[in-house]
Amino acid sequence: MKKTDELNGHTTEVRNSIARQKFLFYNIRRRHRYGAVFVFIGVVEFGIFPQQQIGFYCNDPGLSFKFTGDTISYSVLLGGSVILPLIVMWLAEWSCYKPDSYKSLRPGCVGTRGKQIWTWYGHYATACVTITCVLQLVKTLVGAPRPHFFDTCKPREMYNCTETYVQYYTCTNTETSTWVVSDASKSFPSGHSILSTYTSVYIIWYLQKRLPNRALTTLFKPWMQCLVLCWGIVCCMTRLSDHRHHWWDVLAGIIMGLAAGFYCVKVNCKEFVLKDDSSDWARGESVENGHHGYDNRRHQSVRKLLSNTSVENREMGDVVTPSWKE
């Protein structure tokens, strides 16, 4: 009995050690992937990757607006997209659920509530980085001019424009940075619309699934969801009022943000439903190390042998030996 307990304890330690090693290896690989993604974004964003150019029509009123800046700056957008979901999840999980209500974590991981929150946020961040890469790639490959293209780029061909359509042009604006001039040809799709819509869908769905049906949360849940929805709508509408995008750019961004949000919540986060997979994980780890498969085969062989022996004993008991008189 003592040897069995020692063996079980040793097996548990091995499982926990393997879980920690796998978790560390996964984090290292994830950091490398994120590093490669940031390098890719830098290469695309700062003009190292060749940018496609779409021409323009002479005196096009849709490209003749003045550049007035952004009502919602990039820093505010990134702050809302990166920090807001994490704050909402921490406040909701800490205030509505006890620490012992999380049963979906595998052995060897420290911190149940924090681990679950970071797992969901990891899925959110991965999808956010992915759509950012896709966004920058599409912007570079399409090269659509913004509504303030003439004011920011000041193409040389615009001043003596005799043709109806100009295919190739050269920007002559030297008062602003090269990045701003290059960004004037990256209108499609709207990055503000994609990120704000994606963040809104994620947070609204999270609040709907994770806030329990209590008197206080039932009262405030719709209001919080409306505030998040207003954030997404304002981010999209200001891109039109600031003349930073055309309406089709914003519409395409909303569609892409909705698709990314639905995919992340439904496929990656499983609609924020906790599942008790610790026993399944333990069985999977044992099978991977060969212990559980050997034990199963040994127990099955013993049970089969015992069942055969019991059947033979019953059959021998049912046989009646004839007497010598008969």
DOROLUM-327011 format. One record per residue (C-alpha): residue number from 1; residue in three letters; x, y, z. Coordinates in nm, 3 decimals, padded with zeros to 5 digits. Each point is the difference from the previous one (the first is absolute). Layout:
! residues N
+-----+------+---------+---------+---------+
:  nr : rest :    east :   north :      up :
+-----+------+---------+---------+---------+
: NUM :  ALA :       X :       Y :       Z :
...
+-----+------+---------+---------+---------+
! end
This chain:
! residues 326
+-----+------+---------+---------+---------+
:  nr : rest :    east :   north :      up :
+-----+------+---------+---------+---------+
:   1 :  MET :  00.000 :  00.000 :  00.000 :
:   2 :  LYS :  00.285 :  00.233 :  00.085 :
:   3 :  LYS :  00.173 : -00.073 : -00.331 :
:   4 :  THR : -00.324 :  00.075 : -00.185 :
:   5 :  ASP : -00.033 :  00.340 :  00.171 :
:   6 :  GLU :  00.362 :  00.082 : -00.080 :
:   7 :  LEU : -00.054 : -00.099 : -00.363 :
:   8 :  ASN : -00.313 :  00.214 : -00.026 :
:   9 :  GLY :  00.180 :  00.296 :  00.153 :
:  10 :  HIS :  00.290 : -00.041 : -00.239 :
:  11 :  THR : -00.241 : -00.020 : -00.297 :
:  12 :  THR : -00.173 :  00.320 :  00.111 :
:  13 :  GLU :  00.333 :  00.181 :  00.026 :
:  14 :  VAL :  00.096 : -00.117 : -00.349 :
:  15 :  ARG : -00.332 :  00.124 : -00.141 :
:  16 :  ASN :  00.040 :  00.341 :  00.165 :
:  17 :  SER :  00.357 :  00.029 : -00.123 :
:  18 :  ILE : -00.103 : -00.083 : -00.357 :
:  19 :  ALA : -00.286 :  00.252 :  00.019 :
:  20 :  ARG :  00.234 :  00.276 :  00.118 :
:  21 :  GLN :  00.253 : -00.080 : -00.273 :
:  22 :  LYS : -00.268 :  00.004 : -00.268 :
:  23 :  PHE : -00.141 :  00.327 :  00.129 :
:  24 :  LEU :  00.347 :  00.160 : -00.003 :
:  25 :  PHE :  00.075 : -00.132 : -00.349 :
:  26 :  TYR : -00.334 :  00.128 : -00.126 :
:  27 :  ASN :  00.069 :  00.348 :  00.141 :
:  28 :  ILE :  00.343 :  00.009 : -00.167 :
:  29 :  ARG : -00.146 : -00.099 : -00.336 :
:  30 :  ARG : -00.278 :  00.256 :  00.041 :
:  31 :  ARG :  00.251 :  00.277 :  00.073 :
:  32 :  HIS :  00.194 : -00.092 : -00.312 :
:  33 :  ARG : -00.319 :  00.013 : -00.206 :
:  34 :  TYR : -00.091 :  00.340 :  00.142 :
:  35 :  GLY :  00.352 :  00.125 : -00.071 :
:  36 :  ALA : -00.028 : -00.110 : -00.363 :
:  37 :  VAL : -00.341 :  00.167 : -00.026 :
:  38 :  PHE :  00.132 :  00.333 :  00.132 :
:  39 :  VAL :  00.290 : -00.014 : -00.244 :
:  40 :  PHE : -00.247 : -00.064 : -00.283 :
:  41 :  ILE : -00.217 :  00.295 :  00.106 :
:  42 :  GLY :  00.305 :  00.225 :  00.016 :
:  43 :  VAL :  00.117 : -00.108 : -00.345 :
:  44 :  VAL : -00.343 :  00.065 : -00.153 :
:  45 :  GLU : -00.079 :  00.318 :  00.192 :
:  46 :  PHE :  00.323 :  00.188 : -00.061 :
:  47 :  GLY :  00.018 : -00.050 : -00.374 :
:  48 :  ILE :  00.262 : -00.274 : -00.022 :
:  49 :  PHE : -00.258 : -00.222 : -00.168 :
:  50 :  PRO : -00.091 :  00.137 : -00.347 :
:  51 :  GLN : -00.331 :  00.186 :  00.003 :
:  52 :  GLN : -00.260 : -00.020 : -00.273 :
:  53 :  GLN : -00.134 :  00.326 : -00.142 :
:  54 :  ILE : -00.349 :  00.057 : -00.132 :
:  55 :  GLY : -00.032 :  00.299 : -00.227 :
:  56 :  PHE : -00.246 :  00.286 :  00.032 :
:  57 :  TYR : -00.237 :  00.203 : -00.213 :
:  58 :  CYS :  00.083 :  00.361 : -00.064 :
:  59 :  ASN : -00.172 :  00.239 :  00.243 :
:  60 :  ASP : -00.178 : -00.286 :  00.174 :
:  61 :  PRO : -00.213 :  00.162 :  00.274 :
:  62 :  GLY :  00.017 : -00.319 :  00.206 :
:  63 :  LEU :  00.377 :  00.050 :  00.042 :
:  64 :  SER :  00.002 :  00.377 :  00.050 :
:  65 :  PHE : -00.074 :  00.028 :  00.373 :
:  66 :  LYS :  00.239 :  00.165 :  00.243 :
:  67 :  PHE :  00.192 : -00.209 :  00.249 :
:  68 :  THR : -00.129 :  00.094 :  00.348 :
:  69 :  GLY :  00.145 : -00.280 :  00.212 :
:  70 :  ASP : -00.172 : -00.275 :  00.194 :
:  71 :  THR : -00.277 :  00.045 :  00.255 :
:  72 :  ILE :  00.097 : -00.338 :  00.146 :
:  73 :  SER :  00.375 : -00.033 : -00.028 :
:  74 :  TYR :  00.189 : -00.322 : -00.053 :
:  75 :  SER :  00.120 : -00.001 :  00.361 :
:  76 :  VAL : -00.357 :  00.026 :  00.132 :
:  77 :  LEU : -00.113 : -00.275 : -00.237 :
:  78 :  LEU :  00.282 : -00.233 :  00.103 :
:  79 :  GLY : -00.059 :  00.078 :  00.366 :
:  80 :  GLY : -00.367 : -00.089 : -00.030 :
:  81 :  SER :  00.072 : -00.313 : -00.201 :
:  82 :  VAL :  00.283 : -00.129 :  00.220 :
:  83 :  ILE : -00.082 :  00.110 :  00.355 :
:  84 :  LEU : -00.381 :  00.020 :  00.009 :
:  85 :  PRO : -00.074 : -00.376 : -00.049 :
:  86 :  LEU :  00.254 : -00.095 :  00.267 :
:  87 :  ILE : -00.146 :  00.245 :  00.253 :
:  88 :  VAL : -00.355 : -00.117 : -00.070 :
:  89 :  MET :  00.090 : -00.369 :  00.041 :
:  90 :  TRP :  00.194 :  00.053 :  00.323 :
:  91 :  LEU : -00.279 :  00.207 :  00.159 :
:  92 :  ALA : -00.273 : -00.243 : -00.107 :
:  93 :  GLU :  00.181 : -00.318 :  00.107 :
:  94 :  TRP :  00.124 :  00.147 :  00.328 :
:  95 :  SER : -00.337 :  00.142 :  00.105 :
:  96 :  CYS : -00.236 : -00.274 : -00.124 :
:  97 :  TYR :  00.184 : -00.331 :  00.050 :
:  98 :  LYS :  00.180 : -00.170 :  00.285 :
:  99 :  PRO :  00.356 : -00.129 : -00.043 :
: 100 :  ASP : -00.114 : -00.364 :  00.029 :
: 101 :  SER : -00.253 :  00.030 : -00.284 :
: 102 :  TYR :  00.258 : -00.059 : -00.273 :
: 103 :  LYS :  00.037 : -00.366 : -00.090 :
: 104 :  SER :  00.130 :  00.011 : -00.353 :
: 105 :  LEU :  00.369 :  00.043 :  00.081 :
: 106 :  ARG :  00.254 : -00.275 : -00.043 :
: 107 :  PRO :  00.223 : -00.116 :  00.284 :
: 108 :  GLY :  00.333 :  00.171 :  00.041 :
: 109 :  CYS : -00.132 :  00.352 : -00.070 :
: 110 :  VAL :  00.000 :  00.255 :  00.282 :
: 111 :  GLY : -00.291 :  00.241 :  00.043 :
: 112 :  THR : -00.343 : -00.110 : -00.113 :
: 113 :  ARG : -00.179 :  00.329 : -00.057 :
: 114 :  GLY :  00.300 :  00.176 : -00.146 :
: 115 :  LYS :  00.085 : -00.292 : -00.224 :
: 116 :  GLN : -00.351 : -00.012 : -00.143 :
: 117 :  ILE : -00.009 :  00.373 : -00.064 :
: 118 :  TRP :  00.340 : -00.003 : -00.171 :
: 119 :  THR : -00.108 : -00.297 : -00.211 :
: 120 :  TRP : -00.300 :  00.191 : -00.133 :
: 121 :  TYR :  00.203 :  00.316 : -00.041 :
: 122 :  GLY :  00.269 : -00.198 : -00.185 :
: 123 :  HIS : -00.258 : -00.110 : -00.256 :
: 124 :  TYR : -00.122 :  00.359 : -00.028 :
: 125 :  ALA :  00.351 :  00.140 : -00.043 :
: 126 :  THR :  00.096 : -00.265 : -00.256 :
: 127 :  ALA : -00.302 :  00.082 : -00.215 :
: 128 :  CYS :  00.067 :  00.372 :  00.045 :
: 129 :  VAL :  00.358 : -00.035 : -00.122 :
: 130 :  THR : -00.115 : -00.219 : -00.288 :
: 131 :  ILE : -00.259 :  00.246 : -00.128 :
: 132 :  THR :  00.256 :  00.281 :  00.037 :
: 133 :  CYS :  00.241 : -00.189 : -00.227 :
: 134 :  VAL : -00.276 : -00.071 : -00.251 :
: 135 :  LEU : -00.108 :  00.364 :  00.018 :
: 136 :  GLN :  00.346 :  00.139 : -00.072 :
: 137 :  LEU :  00.056 : -00.250 : -00.281 :
: 138 :  VAL : -00.330 :  00.086 : -00.170 :
: 139 :  LYS :  00.063 :  00.375 :  00.037 :
: 140 :  THR :  00.342 : -00.038 : -00.163 :
: 141 :  LEU : -00.118 : -00.224 : -00.282 :
: 142 :  VAL : -00.307 :  00.209 : -00.084 :
: 143 :  GLY :  00.151 :  00.348 :  00.040 :
: 144 :  ALA : -00.331 :  00.187 : -00.012 :
: 145 :  PRO :  00.026 :  00.382 :  00.046 :
: 146 :  ARG : -00.166 :  00.161 :  00.301 :
: 147 :  PRO : -00.253 :  00.286 : -00.027 :
: 148 :  HIS :  00.277 :  00.250 :  00.089 :
: 149 :  PHE :  00.240 : -00.149 : -00.256 :
: 150 :  PHE :  00.055 :  00.321 : -00.200 :
: 151 :  ASP :  00.069 :  00.206 :  00.314 :
: 152 :  THR :  00.244 : -00.251 :  00.153 :
: 153 :  CYS :  00.177 : -00.142 : -00.305 :
: 154 :  LYS : -00.007 :  00.303 : -00.231 :
: 155 :  PRO :  00.069 : -00.208 : -00.312 :
: 156 :  ARG :  00.194 :  00.180 : -00.271 :
: 157 :  GLU : -00.240 : -00.122 : -00.268 :
: 158 :  MET : -00.291 :  00.175 :  00.171 :
: 159 :  TYR :  00.106 :  00.354 : -00.097 :
: 160 :  ASN :  00.010 : -00.052 : -00.377 :
: 161 :  CYS : -00.262 : -00.269 : -00.019 :
: 162 :  THR : -00.116 : -00.037 : -00.359 :
: 163 :  GLU : -00.101 : -00.364 :  00.001 :
: 164 :  THR : -00.314 : -00.139 :  00.155 :
: 165 :  TYR :  00.181 : -00.267 :  00.201 :
: 166 :  VAL :  00.358 :  00.007 :  00.132 :
: 167 :  GLN :  00.150 : -00.344 :  00.054 :
: 168 :  TYR :  00.346 :  00.090 :  00.132 :
: 169 :  TYR :  00.080 :  00.295 :  00.224 :
: 170 :  THR :  00.276 :  00.142 :  00.221 :
: 171 :  CYS : -00.069 :  00.165 :  00.335 :
: 172 :  THR :  00.172 :  00.336 :  00.047 :
: 173 :  ASN : -00.097 :  00.082 :  00.360 :
: 174 :  THR :  00.316 :  00.057 :  00.205 :
: 175 :  GLU : -00.163 :  00.176 :  00.296 :
: 176 :  THR : -00.114 : -00.322 :  00.166 :
: 177 :  SER :  00.174 : -00.328 :  00.069 :
: 178 :  THR :  00.038 : -00.275 : -00.257 :
: 179 :  TRP : -00.223 : -00.227 :  00.207 :
: 180 :  VAL : -00.290 :  00.251 : -00.010 :
: 181 :  VAL :  00.037 :  00.044 : -00.376 :
: 182 :  SER :  00.010 : -00.377 : -00.054 :
: 183 :  ASP : -00.298 : -00.048 :  00.231 :
: 184 :  ALA : -00.208 :  00.226 : -00.228 :
: 185 :  SER : -00.011 : -00.294 : -00.244 :
: 186 :  LYS : -00.121 : -00.257 :  00.255 :
: 187 :  SER : -00.369 :  00.067 :  00.029 :
: 188 :  PHE : -00.148 : -00.347 : -00.051 :
: 189 :  PRO : -00.106 : -00.147 :  00.239 :
: 190 :  SER : -00.050 :  00.209 :  00.314 :
: 191 :  GLY :  00.223 : -00.119 :  00.284 :
: 192 :  HIS : -00.198 :  00.194 :  00.262 :
: 193 :  SER : -00.319 : -00.172 : -00.114 :
: 194 :  ILE :  00.153 : -00.348 :  00.011 :
: 195 :  LEU :  00.156 :  00.030 :  00.346 :
: 196 :  SER : -00.289 :  00.184 :  00.164 :
: 197 :  THR : -00.260 : -00.241 : -00.141 :
: 198 :  TYR :  00.206 : -00.302 :  00.097 :
: 199 :  THR :  00.049 :  00.130 :  00.355 :
: 200 :  SER : -00.368 :  00.088 :  00.035 :
: 201 :  VAL : -00.119 : -00.344 : -00.113 :
: 202 :  TYR :  00.244 : -00.173 :  00.235 :
: 203 :  ILE : -00.090 :  00.204 :  00.310 :
: 204 :  ILE : -00.376 : -00.003 : -00.062 :
: 205 :  TRP :  00.001 : -00.376 : -00.046 :
: 206 :  TYR :  00.217 : -00.045 :  00.308 :
: 207 :  LEU : -00.234 :  00.208 :  00.217 :
: 208 :  GLN : -00.300 : -00.193 : -00.129 :
: 209 :  LYS :  00.151 : -00.339 :  00.081 :
: 210 :  ARG :  00.200 :  00.063 :  00.316 :
: 211 :  LEU : -00.207 :  00.245 :  00.204 :
: 212 :  PRO : -00.240 : -00.208 :  00.215 :
: 213 :  ASN : -00.373 :  00.063 :  00.006 :
: 214 :  ARG : -00.019 :  00.196 :  00.322 :
: 215 :  ALA : -00.198 :  00.312 :  00.083 :
: 216 :  LEU :  00.295 :  00.240 : -00.018 :
: 217 :  THR :  00.173 : -00.151 : -00.303 :
: 218 :  THR : -00.327 : -00.040 : -00.189 :
: 219 :  LEU : -00.063 :  00.372 :  00.050 :
: 220 :  PHE :  00.344 :  00.119 : -00.110 :
: 221 :  LYS :  00.080 : -00.259 : -00.268 :
: 222 :  PRO : -00.202 :  00.167 : -00.282 :
: 223 :  TRP :  00.143 :  00.340 :  00.086 :
: 224 :  MET :  00.357 : -00.126 : -00.008 :
: 225 :  GLN : -00.064 : -00.173 : -00.331 :
: 226 :  CYS : -00.151 :  00.319 : -00.142 :
: 227 :  LEU :  00.307 :  00.199 :  00.107 :
: 228 :  VAL :  00.228 : -00.248 : -00.176 :
: 229 :  LEU : -00.221 :  00.011 : -00.309 :
: 230 :  CYS :  00.013 :  00.381 :  00.002 :
: 231 :  TRP :  00.380 : -00.020 :  00.011 :
: 232 :  GLY :  00.001 : -00.206 : -00.319 :
: 233 :  ILE : -00.254 :  00.224 : -00.175 :
: 234 :  VAL :  00.185 :  00.321 :  00.090 :
: 235 :  CYS :  00.332 : -00.142 : -00.124 :
: 236 :  CYS : -00.159 : -00.089 : -00.333 :
: 237 :  MET : -00.196 :  00.320 : -00.051 :
: 238 :  THR :  00.289 :  00.231 :  00.082 :
: 239 :  ARG :  00.199 : -00.152 : -00.285 :
: 240 :  LEU : -00.264 :  00.142 : -00.234 :
: 241 :  SER : -00.037 :  00.336 :  00.174 :
: 242 :  ASP :  00.378 :  00.047 :  00.008 :
: 243 :  HIS :  00.012 : -00.082 : -00.373 :
: 244 :  ARG :  00.257 : -00.270 :  00.068 :
: 245 :  HIS : -00.189 : -00.276 : -00.181 :
: 246 :  HIS : -00.268 : -00.055 : -00.259 :
: 247 :  TRP : -00.323 : -00.165 :  00.103 :
: 248 :  TRP :  00.092 : -00.328 : -00.168 :
: 249 :  ASP :  00.326 : -00.009 :  00.198 :
: 250 :  VAL : -00.194 :  00.025 :  00.326 :
: 251 :  LEU : -00.256 : -00.258 : -00.113 :
: 252 :  ALA :  00.273 : -00.248 : -00.094 :
: 253 :  GLY :  00.167 :  00.057 :  00.337 :
: 254 :  ILE : -00.324 : -00.066 :  00.187 :
: 255 :  ILE : -00.056 : -00.326 : -00.188 :
: 256 :  MET :  00.357 : -00.117 :  00.064 :
: 257 :  GLY : -00.026 :  00.096 :  00.369 :
: 258 :  LEU : -00.329 : -00.188 :  00.039 :
: 259 :  ALA :  00.146 : -00.310 : -00.165 :
: 260 :  ALA :  00.311 :  00.010 :  00.219 :
: 261 :  GLY : -00.203 :  00.050 :  00.318 :
: 262 :  PHE : -00.241 : -00.283 : -00.073 :
: 263 :  TYR :  00.284 : -00.237 : -00.088 :
: 264 :  CYS :  00.201 :  00.084 :  00.312 :
: 265 :  VAL : -00.295 : -00.041 :  00.237 :
: 266 :  LYS : -00.156 : -00.307 : -00.160 :
: 267 :  VAL :  00.310 : -00.199 : -00.098 :
: 268 :  ASN :  00.283 :  00.112 :  00.226 :
: 269 :  CYS : -00.174 :  00.104 :  00.322 :
: 270 :  LYS : -00.285 : -00.254 : -00.030 :
: 271 :  GLU : -00.249 :  00.273 :  00.094 :
: 272 :  PHE :  00.174 :  00.041 :  00.339 :
: 273 :  VAL : -00.136 : -00.330 :  00.135 :
: 274 :  LEU :  00.221 : -00.174 :  00.255 :
: 275 :  LYS :  00.056 : -00.369 : -00.063 :
: 276 :  ASP :  00.140 : -00.249 :  00.249 :
: 277 :  ASP :  00.275 : -00.158 : -00.206 :
: 278 :  SER :  00.249 : -00.076 :  00.279 :
: 279 :  SER : -00.087 : -00.371 :  00.007 :
: 280 :  ASP :  00.014 : -00.023 : -00.379 :
: 281 :  TRP :  00.335 :  00.176 :  00.002 :
: 282 :  ALA :  00.136 : -00.239 :  00.264 :
: 283 :  ARG : -00.110 : -00.298 : -00.204 :
: 284 :  GLY :  00.151 :  00.151 : -00.313 :
: 285 :  GLU :  00.331 :  00.067 :  00.175 :
: 286 :  SER :  00.012 : -00.353 :  00.137 :
: 287 :  VAL : -00.067 : -00.148 : -00.341 :
: 288 :  GLU :  00.270 :  00.219 : -00.147 :
: 289 :  ASN :  00.254 : -00.130 :  00.253 :
: 290 :  GLY : -00.106 : -00.359 : -00.048 :
: 291 :  HIS : -00.108 : -00.061 :  00.359 :
: 292 :  HIS : -00.373 :  00.019 : -00.037 :
: 293 :  GLY : -00.012 : -00.220 : -00.310 :
: 294 :  TYR :  00.204 : -00.269 :  00.175 :
: 295 :  ASP : -00.221 :  00.012 :  00.311 :
: 296 :  ASN : -00.314 : -00.026 : -00.211 :
: 297 :  ARG :  00.128 : -00.300 : -00.187 :
: 298 :  ARG :  00.108 : -00.170 :  00.324 :
: 299 :  HIS : -00.335 :  00.062 :  00.173 :
: 300 :  GLN : -00.191 : -00.119 : -00.305 :
: 301 :  SER :  00.205 : -00.321 : -00.010 :
: 302 :  VAL : -00.062 : -00.067 :  00.371 :
: 303 :  ARG : -00.372 :  00.063 : -00.034 :
: 304 :  LYS : -00.020 : -00.226 : -00.303 :
: 305 :  LEU :  00.187 : -00.278 :  00.182 :
: 306 :  LEU : -00.224 :  00.027 :  00.307 :
: 307 :  SER : -00.315 :  00.000 : -00.211 :
: 308 :  ASN :  00.113 : -00.312 : -00.188 :
: 309 :  THR :  00.082 : -00.176 :  00.328 :
: 310 :  SER : -00.339 :  00.083 :  00.150 :
: 311 :  VAL : -00.180 : -00.127 : -00.312 :
: 312 :  GLU :  00.193 : -00.330 :  00.014 :
: 313 :  ASN : -00.082 : -00.043 :  00.369 :
: 314 :  ARG : -00.370 :  00.053 : -00.065 :
: 315 :  GLU :  00.006 : -00.249 : -00.284 :
: 316 :  MET :  00.176 : -00.259 :  00.216 :
: 317 :  GLY : -00.257 :  00.050 :  00.274 :
: 318 :  ASP : -00.288 : -00.055 : -00.239 :
: 319 :  VAL :  00.134 : -00.337 : -00.119 :
: 320 :  VAL : -00.159 : -00.298 :  00.184 :
: 321 :  THR :  00.225 : -00.303 :  00.035 :
: 322 :  PRO : -00.196 : -00.325 : -00.064 :
: 323 :  SER :  00.010 : -00.263 :  00.278 :
: 324 :  TRP :  00.131 : -00.355 : -00.053 :
: 325 :  LYS : -00.341 : -00.138 :  00.064 :
: 326 :  GLU : -00.146 :  00.174 : -00.299 :
+-----+------+---------+---------+---------+
! end
